[in-house]
Amino acid sequence: MSERTIRFTSAALAAVGAAIAGYLLYVRFAGGTLACVTGGCDTVQHSSYAELFGVPVSALGLAVFLGLLAAALKRGELARLTQATLALAGFFFGGYLLFVQVAVIGAICQWCVASDLLTTAIAALALLRLRAGETSAEPSPTAVRPHPKPRPNGSRGPNRTPRQRARTR
Amino acid sequence: MPKSRYAVVLIAAAALAVVLIGASLLGARDKTAAVSGTTPAAHAASLFAGIPQQGTALGSPSAPFTLVEYADLQCPYCARWARDALPTVVASYVKTGKLRLVFNGMAFVGPDSHTALQTAIAAGREHHLWDIVHGLYAAQGGENTGWVTDELIAQIAAGVPGLDGSKLLDARSASWVEAELARAAATAQAAGVRSTPSFQLGPTGGPFHIVQVDSLGPEGIVPAIDSALAG
């Protein structure tokens, strides 16, 4: 898989994750109940683990997915490292939240599980991208482009044979 | 250098995750402490003094309107509503005979919800459900950590004049308590309640309609009560 394919797949997954986090955040502030087939979405969203010191976890998720989207769209080593770090941190934290849902709250939120799956996929892609980046020929935005070869004085264009030049005289 | 690059990413990600997990655990603990504030017995003691209680109801049976609260005793938002909005509702509407409150408990968060609700229902037969509910909210611990202990219930009951703590603990296992729990769950399901706290308001005796509350302070519920009372 080329780095370009990895980047655009990661960007698409991050966009879906941002949409899910945005939906959770919207329902939290607009009121009402979440669409839910697992039956535990509102329980999880109203639990004491749904906030980090007053900041909804869904807001944090939105910020992380937007960060992953930006890192996926940008080229270069810094973007690769940022994507991998954010995605792996999200993977670890998502694992913890999944444990909390099962072992502490006793309810499962389908949207949280979907976010966890997306983060896991993006983390795997980010590691692939890191590896692809080691051998990739994809230029980074800061790479210096080679100067074109200077033309000899008096030439009218590149790659003209002596016979071609003679014909135009 | 590639190996060191992977190590840097892994260490940075793990450090970030540890910070987030630590903040989550501390936040969950602090939220409980913030709701607690003072001792459970002190919370339960005075708010409902002089107000008639009968079963799950608080206030005069002849009050023109009834507000039904659907709540889980482990739900932190229910505890916040009890702390921030309930005192105003009680002082302005229940004590003045305009409104009657009915507590419809739910136990969907887990085992501690069930134990807490059993205790509250049992206290209802002694006309002290609201004292126990308020005391449990004030002492609310982390979800399903086993915080609803016999010692805690005895401590809350000790702060409620006329309530025998040991009798209350024994009454929790009675079959009628389980029947009441099942009836409350069926009522919540029939009302279409899917999250807590949820509220229904209407003339005493019904019919009731769901009230959307967009704030857990008094400002979230007071306009709906005022509107109902104004006719």
Interface residues (C-beta under 8 A of the other chain):
Chain A: G31 G32 T33 D42 T43 Q45 H46 S47 S48 Y49 E51 L52 F53 G54 V57 L60 L81 A84 T85 L86 A87 L88 A89 F91 F92 F93 Y96 L97 V100 V104 I105 G106 A107 L130 E134
Chain B: P2 R5 Y6 V8 V9 L10 A12 A13 A14 L16 A17 L20 I21 A23 S24 L26 G27 A28 D30 K31 T32 C75 P76 Y77 F108 V109 G110 G142 E143 N144 T145 R194 S195 T196 Q212 V213 D214
